[in-house]
Amino acid sequence: MPLPGGCINARRDCATLRETTPLSILRLYLRVLGLLAPEKKLAITLAVANLALAGVFFLEPMLFGQVVDALSTDKGAGAPRLIALWAGVGFAGIVAGVWVSLHADRLAHRRRLAAITAFFEHAAALPLAFHGENHTGRLGRVMNAGVSNLFGLWLGFFREHLATLLAIFVMVPLALWMNWKLALLMVALMVCFATFNAITVRRTHKAQAEVEQLHHEIAARASDVFGNVTVVQSFTRLGDEVKALKQMMARVLDAQYPVLNGWAILSVLNRTASTLTVVAIFALGASLHAKGEVSVGNIVSFVGFSLMLIGRLEQFAGFISALFFQTHSLRNYFEVLDQRPAIVERIDAIDPGRLRGEVVFDDVGFGYGEGRAAVESLSFKAPAGSTVALVGPTGAGKTTALSLLYRAYDPQQGHIRIDGVDIRDIRLDALRRNIGVVFQEPGLFYRSILDNLRIANPTADDAAVESAARAAEAHGFIVEKPEGYGTLVAERGRSLSGGERQRLSIARAMLKDAPILILDEATSALDNATEARIQRALAGLAHGRTTFVIAHRLSTVRNADLILVLDHGRLVEQGSFDELVARDGLFAELAQQGRFAPDAKEEAPAAAVPLAEVA
């Protein structure tokens, strides 16, 4: 069932996002304009230029009326001067309009790029739980639609909307001063426009919210298919996926048509009110002229005012209509920006430089939402340079425990210290710079092999990159590729085998050269011969480093300095290999089986790194 209001997070109460009233739209619009604050001087200058344009708007019909009166009296003696003034005003309006258009375009383009950067930087830093609840295709659509709408609103504000508002505010008092009877007809037209628009917004906003939500679902569905196209093709699901997409599109049209009908009726009502107003002004003007209360020039000026006001009101109604259709995508954009990161860096956090690597877990506890804790009262000490292996059955909490070390999440109780310093007192970039991680799922980018390796160390020269690749047994297959290290890696590394992906991941960790190393099933996709060679390379990499290993083979944990046995988030045993076997507990049972239980997922959010301990 689609969420009302187009909420970006399915687990949030979306009541506030469902609100779509003229006042809420105004607040949203003001927030859009607030993003221009970094260039407020230029924005103010553009506003002043728009004020000049508004002056042109109401001066031209006034001068037109005066020219008509001048031509009808004194043989038109004053007409040339008025015509010259009219021409000057028109030329000034042209200059101001060109200047506004030029600089409004540049401002809007700069702020659009800034909005993309702000969204990207903020969203990428949000917690894994957020990304687990929001599809990447959906987030991409939120960013693209939101930024596109921001650009259109900024450009429209300085090119049209601001001048329209100023013209209305200036025009109405001036008209009242000239002749309040005729001016009341213009005021009545404005009231009609405001009433019709408010009613239409109120009656169509829920359906438009559903439309926006369905568009998000379509984007997520399409992205899901593109990301798993091999599965779709091998299971001959293409026809079914296309059918499902067409059904979603049919739902979009079913929800969209009533909205379009409402706004079409609004257009008819606005145009009817405009036509009746012009006719009424002519009729009332003729009556007042017969009584000698207004001149022909005044009537001409009022008609000019009316036609201009009608044009501006219709333009403004079009703006309200566009803003209405953009409201939900803009709210989704701002909702992502309003998400607070779960990991917050302290103001006084320090950069300790390169750490030695002594790690202490002190009564650490953590859980994903409600329910049983994933890690509970975990305490141990890993001396600098030691190797610690984590083993245990499914859902034991091994990956969760190590993810706390590099602050993918923060402990909900207890402390984690490195070299005696609480990791929450260390700057995030400094902490993660000191920790290298080799995940079971390598996480490769749609970039060249060289670029993927240099993510660990952007300044590494070619020799250092090749050395790391050789140590990880990756150089051989890399040079066999058509373009060697410049070969493009497909999305999520799909152009490489599982073993090739893992070897690149290991090479990347080697290139990082961090004092603390986490190996999460780092060799699970390798054959026995390749694994043996990489184990030797990993042994060299681990020398002098504090190394944490989540492993599936006894050979991997046999030489560990300390083995931690976890079960249901608790540390149930710890010691050396021989000590644990002699203790005849859970580890001995696993050792007798010759394997460690499969570990598909550790009851973590979808964004958490999956584990798969297989024999």
Protein Blocks (a to p, Z undefined) as FASTA:
>chain_A
ZZehiiablkbcfklmmpccfklmmmmmmmmmmmmmmmmmmmmmmmmmmmmmmmmmmmmm
mmmmmmmmmmmgghlmmmmmmmmmmmmmmmmmmmmmmmmmmmmmmmmmmmmmmmmmmmmm
mmmmpcfklmmmpcfklmmmmmmmmmmmmmmmmmmmmmmmmmmmmmmmmmmmmmmmmomm
lmmmmmmmmmmmmmmmmmmmmmmmmmmmmmmmmmmmmmmmmmmmmmmmmmmmmnopmmmm
mmmmmmmmmmmmmmmmmmmmmmmmmmmmmmmmmmmmmmmmmmmmmmmmmnopacfklmmm
mmmmmmmmmmmmmmmmmmmmmmmmmmmmmmmmmmmmmpccfbdcdfkbccebjafhiacd
ehiacdeheajdfbghiacdddehiacddeddehklmmmmmmmmnopaccfedjddeehi
afklpcfklmmmmpccddfblopadddfklmmmmmommbcfklmmmmmmmnopmmmmmmp
mnlmmlccdehhlmpcfklmmmmmmmmmmmnopabdcdehkllmpcfklmmmmmmmmmmm
mgopacddddfbfklmmmpmbdcddeehiafbgcdfklmmmnopmklmmmmnopacddfb
goiafkbccddddZZ
